[in-house]
Amino acid sequence: MKLDSTMNTIAAHLEYLLRKHDCVVLPGMGALLCNYVPAHFDDAAGGILNPPGRALAFNELLSDSDGLLAASIARKEGITYEAGVRRMNDEVEMLRRQLDDCGEFQLGRLGRFYRRDGRLGFVADSLPSVNGFFYGLKPVAPVPLAIKNARPVVGSV
């Protein structure tokens, strides 16, 4: 599904805001949340150590505006906060129409919204830029320093 400029604009603001905030609301739709994921070993991938990060989630119940998105739009476009609220409401309404017409839409690099059985859902894409302080950290394959019960090599210096 091709993104129009509205979805690109909203997505760009959301990506920017989610780098610095754990929750940003799409008024009338729900909130995108960044949940902390601690560093952990992935035994299924051969003991790879994954760095800490943030996982993107969605909560349909948190739908009252927090002002972050409107303020970001106003700041970027050099308009008043009230004009930013109107622009945000217009763009969110366009997203809702897209959802009603197609049943789903891709929101930039953040993920895909869909509607099933009257409920709004979200599937997050893998987007490291929402990792904030953890951005750029890569998984590491640990190398053992010593092997248990290994015999030392005699005479090598």
N, C-alpha and C positions, 0 to 999 in steps of 0.2 A: 504494500500500500504506500503510495507516494505521500510524503509529508508536504503540507502547504507551509507558507511562511509563518502562519500563526503558531502551528505546532513547533516549528523550529525556534520561534521567539520564546514561547513558554518553556520549552525544553532547555534552552540555553540559560534562562533565568533560574530554572529549578536546579540545573547542574551546578551553576555558580553558588547558589544558596546552600545546597546540600554539602558543599565542601566545608562550610563554616558552621552549619546548623544541623542538629539531629532530627529536626521535624520542620517540614514546610507544607502548608495547607493549600490545596487547590479548592477554593471555596465552593461549597455545594457538591463536591465530589468526594473528597477525603484528603488524608495527609500521607505524604511520602516520609518515611522514617528511616533513619540510618541507625542500625543496631551494631554495637561493638561486638567484634568477633576476636577472641584472644588468639595469640600464637598457638599453634597446635601441630602435632605430628600427624601425617597422613600415612598410616600403615599400609593402606591399599595401594599407595603410589610408591612403595619401597622405602618408607620412613622419611619422606620429605618433610622438612620443617616449614610450614606455612607461616608467614609473618602475620602480625595482628592486622586487622582491617575493619571494614564496616560493611554490613550487608543491608541492601535496600529492601524495604518492605512497604506495605500499603495498609492503611486503616480507614475504611469507609466511614466509620463513626465519628472521626475527627474532621468535621467539615466546615466549622466556623472559621472565618478568615483570621489569620494571625497577623496580617499586615505586611509580612515579609515580601511576598510576591508583588503586591501593589507598590510597595516602596522601591523594590528593585526596578520595576518597570518605569516608575516615575523618575528615578535617578538616572537610568540609562538614556531615557528619551528626553530628559530635561523638561519635564512637565510637573504640575502640582501633584501632590499625593491623591487628591480627589480625582483628578484626570487619570492617574494611574489605576485607581480603583475601577473607574469606568472601563478603561482599556482592558484590564484584567478580567472583569466580568464579561465583556464582549468576547474575549478570546476563550474563556472557559465555556461559555455558551456554545461557541463554535465547536469545541471539543465534544461537548455533550451531543450536539447534532450529528457529528461524525460517528459517535458511538451508537446513536439511535439508528442511523442510516446503514452502517456497516457491521455493527455488532462488536467492533474492536478498532483500535488504532494504535500505532507505534508512536511513542512520545520520545523523539530524538534517540539518544543512546541510553536512555534510562530504562525503558521497558515497554511492555505492551499492556494496554488496558483492554478489558473485554467485559461483556455482560452476558451472564448465564442465569437462567431462572430468576430474572429480575434483580440479581445481585451484581454489583460491580466488583471485578477482580483485577489483579495486576500481577504480571510475571516480570520480574526484574531481569534486565540484561546484565552481563558482567561489565561493570564500569569502574575501573580503578580510580577515576578522578574524584569519586565521592569519598575516597579514603582519607581526605584531609591530611593530617599529620603523617599518615602511613603511606601516602602516595609514593610510588616508586620502589617500595620494598618488594623484593622478589623471593620466591621460595628457595630454600637452600637444601642441598643434599649433604647431610652431615657425613664426615669421614672419620671413622674410628681412629683414635690416637693409639690404642693398643688393642691387641686381640687377646682375649682371656686364654690362659694356658699356652701362650706362645712361647717358644724357646728362643732365648737370646742368641744372636749370631756371635760366635766367639772369634776374636782376632781381627775384627774389622774396625778400623779407625780412620 
